[in-house]
Amino acid sequence: MGLALFEVLLVAVGGIIGSLLRWQFIESLNSITIGVFIVNQLGVLVAGLVAYRLKPSPRQRLFWITGFAGGFTTLSSFAFLLHQSSPQSGLIQAAVSLFTSLFILRFIKPQVKK
């Protein structure tokens, strides 16, 4: 089954908006390292809120998670920054980013009561 044109447009528009906001946000800071960290965590927050709290329709998921959060976050810049860092600094940055992301998702996801 192929994607419908409207679904492709939802992802594209969300991605454009997310990418432009990321660019503007990082440009407004004095540190690309901090900017990339913050946008990646905000992207996790957006995706987590949409997935776990808003219960979106499939099309809303395409726009907000695949499009917007996918365009807003940046693995490539994160990897490039880690590669430029010393091994110790890169490891610390990677660990802090991963654990912060997991903490955000753990905090957002409703807990199932047994």
TORZA-933113 format. One line per 3 residues: for each residue x, z, y of N, C-alpha, C. Coordinates in steps of 0.2 Angstrom, whole numbers, plus 5000, padded with zeros to 4 digits. Example, Ala and Ser with C-alpha at 12.3 -4.5 7.8 and 13.67 -1.06 7.14 Angstrom:
BEGIN
5066:5039:4972:5062:5039:4978:5066:5039:4984 | 5064:5035:4989:5068:5036:4995:5064:5039:5000
END
This chain:
BEGIN
5004:5000:4994:5000:5000:5000:5004:5000:5006 | 5003:4995:5011:5007:4995:5017:5004:5000:5022 | 5008:5001:5027:5005:5005:5033:5001:5001:5037
4996:5003:5040:4992:5000:5045:4995:5000:5051 | 4994:4995:5055:4997:4994:5062:4996:5000:5066 | 4990:5003:5066:4989:5009:5070:4994:5015:5068
4995:5016:5062:4999:5021:5059:5006:5020:5061 | 5009:5014:5061:5015:5012:5063:5016:5013:5071 | 5011:5012:5075:5011:5013:5082:5011:5021:5083
5008:5025:5079:5008:5032:5080:5015:5035:5079 | 5018:5032:5074:5025:5035:5073:5030:5032:5079 | 5029:5026:5081:5033:5023:5086:5032:5027:5093
5026:5028:5095:5025:5031:5101:5027:5038:5101 | 5026:5042:5095:5028:5049:5095:5036:5049:5095 | 5039:5044:5092:5046:5044:5092:5049:5042:5099
5046:5038:5102:5048:5036:5109:5048:5042:5113 | 5042:5045:5113:5041:5051:5117:5046:5057:5116 | 5047:5058:5109:5052:5063:5107:5059:5062:5109
5061:5055:5108:5068:5053:5110:5069:5054:5117 | 5064:5052:5121:5065:5052:5128:5065:5060:5131 | 5061:5064:5128:5061:5071:5130:5068:5074:5128
5070:5072:5122:5077:5075:5120:5082:5073:5124 | 5082:5067:5126:5088:5064:5131:5087:5068:5137 | 5081:5068:5140:5080:5072:5147:5082:5079:5146
5081:5083:5141:5082:5090:5140:5090:5091:5139 | 5093:5087:5135:5100:5088:5134:5104:5086:5141 | 5102:5081:5144:5105:5079:5150:5104:5084:5156
5099:5088:5155:5098:5093:5160:5102:5100:5159 | 5105:5100:5153:5110:5106:5152:5117:5104:5153 | 5121:5109:5154:5128:5108:5155:5132:5108:5148
5128:5109:5143:5132:5109:5136:5128:5105:5131 | 5131:5100:5128:5128:5096:5123:5127:5100:5117 | 5131:5104:5115:5131:5108:5109:5125:5112:5109
5124:5116:5115:5118:5120:5116:5112:5116:5116 | 5112:5110:5119:5106:5106:5120:5104:5103:5113 | 5109:5101:5109:5107:5099:5102:5104:5104:5098
5107:5110:5099:5104:5116:5095:5097:5117:5097 | 5096:5118:5103:5089:5120:5106:5084:5114:5104 | 5086:5108:5105:5081:5103:5103:5079:5103:5096
5084:5104:5092:5083:5104:5084:5079:5110:5082 | 5080:5115:5085:5076:5121:5084:5068:5120:5087 | 5068:5117:5092:5061:5116:5095:5058:5111:5091
5061:5106:5088:5058:5101:5084:5056:5104:5077 | 5059:5109:5075:5057:5113:5069:5051:5117:5070 | 5051:5120:5076:5045:5124:5079:5039:5119:5079
5040:5113:5082:5034:5109:5083:5031:5107:5076 | 5036:5104:5072:5034:5102:5065:5031:5108:5061 | 5034:5114:5062:5031:5120:5058:5024:5122:5061
5023:5122:5067:5016:5123:5070:5011:5118:5068 | 5013:5112:5068:5008:5107:5067:5007:5107:5059 | 5012:5108:5055:5010:5108:5048:5007:5114:5045
5009:5120:5048:5006:5126:5045:5001:5129:5049 | 5000:5128:5055:4995:5131:5059:4989:5127:5061 | 4991:5120:5063:4985:5116:5065:4982:5112:5060
4984:5112:5054:4981:5108:5048:4979:5101:5051 | 4984:5097:5052:4983:5090:5055:4980:5085:5050 | 4977:5080:5053:4975:5075:5049:4981:5071:5047
4981:5066:5042:4987:5062:5041:4989:5058:5047 | 4985:5056:5051:4987:5052:5057:4991:5057:5062 | 4988:5063:5063:4991:5068:5067:4998:5070:5065
4999:5070:5058:5005:5072:5055:5010:5066:5057 | 5008:5060:5056:5012:5054:5058:5015:5054:5065 | 5010:5056:5069:5012:5056:5076:5017:5062:5078
5015:5068:5076:5018:5074:5078:5024:5076:5074 | 5024:5075:5067:5030:5077:5063:5034:5071:5062 | 5032:5066:5060:5036:5060:5058:5039:5057:5065
5034:5055:5070:5036:5052:5076:5039:5057:5081 | 5035:5061:5084:5038:5066:5089:5044:5070:5087 | 5043:5074:5082:5048:5079:5080:5054:5075:5077
5053:5070:5073:5058:5065:5071:5062:5062:5077 | 5059:5060:5082:5062:5057:5088:5066:5063:5092 | 5063:5068:5092:5065:5074:5097:5071:5077:5094
5072:5078:5087:5077:5081:5084:5083:5076:5083 | 5089:5078:5081:5094:5074:5080:5100:5076:5076 | 5099:5074:5070:5104:5075:5065:5111:5072:5066
5110:5066:5069:5117:5062:5070:5121:5065:5075 | 5118:5068:5081:5122:5071:5086:5124:5078:5083 | 5120:5081:5079:5122:5088:5076:5128:5087:5072
5128:5082:5068:5134:5080:5063:5140:5078:5067 | 5139:5074:5072:5145:5072:5076:5148:5078:5080 | 5144:5083:5082:5147:5089:5085:5150:5093:5080
5148:5094:5075:5151:5098:5069:5158:5095:5067 | 5158:5088:5067:5164:5085:5065:5169:5086:5070 | 5167:5086:5077:5172:5087:5082:5175:5094:5083
5171:5099:5080:5173:5106:5080:5178:5108:5075 | 5181:5114:5076:5186:5116:5071:5182:5118:5065 | 5185:5118:5059:5181:5120:5053:5177:5126:5053
5180:5131:5056:5177:5138:5057:5171:5137:5061 | 5172:5134:5067:5167:5134:5072:5161:5129:5069 | 5163:5124:5066:5158:5119:5063:5154:5123:5058
5157:5127:5054:5153:5131:5048:5149:5136:5051 | 5151:5139:5057:5147:5144:5060:5141:5141:5063 | 5142:5135:5067:5136:5131:5070:5131:5129:5065
5134:5126:5059:5129:5124:5054:5125:5130:5051 | 5128:5135:5050:5125:5141:5047:5120:5144:5051 | 5121:5144:5058:5117:5147:5063:5111:5142:5063
5112:5136:5064:5107:5131:5064:5102:5131:5058 | 5105:5131:5052:5101:5132:5046:5097:5138:5046 | 5100:5144:5047:5096:5150:5046:5091:5151:5052
5092:5149:5058:5087:5149:5063:5081:5145:5061 | 5083:5139:5059:5077:5134:5057:5073:5137:5051 | 5076:5140:5046:5072:5143:5041:5069:5149:5043
5071:5153:5048:5068:5159:5051:5062:5157:5055 | 5062:5152:5059:5057:5149:5062:5051:5147:5058 | 5053:5143:5052:5048:5141:5048:5045:5147:5044
5049:5152:5042:5046:5158:5039:5041:5162:5043 | 5043:5162:5049:5039:5166:5054:5032:5162:5055 | 5032:5156:5055:5026:5152:5057:5022:5151:5051
5024:5150:5045:5020:5149:5039:5016:5155:5037 | 5009:5154:5037:5005:5159:5035:5007:5162:5028 | 5007:5168:5027:5009:5171:5021:5002:5172:5016
5003:5170:5010:4998:5170:5005:4997:5177:5002 | 4992:5180:5003:4991:5187:5000:4989:5186:4993 | 4992:5190:4989:4990:5190:4982:4986:5196:4980
END
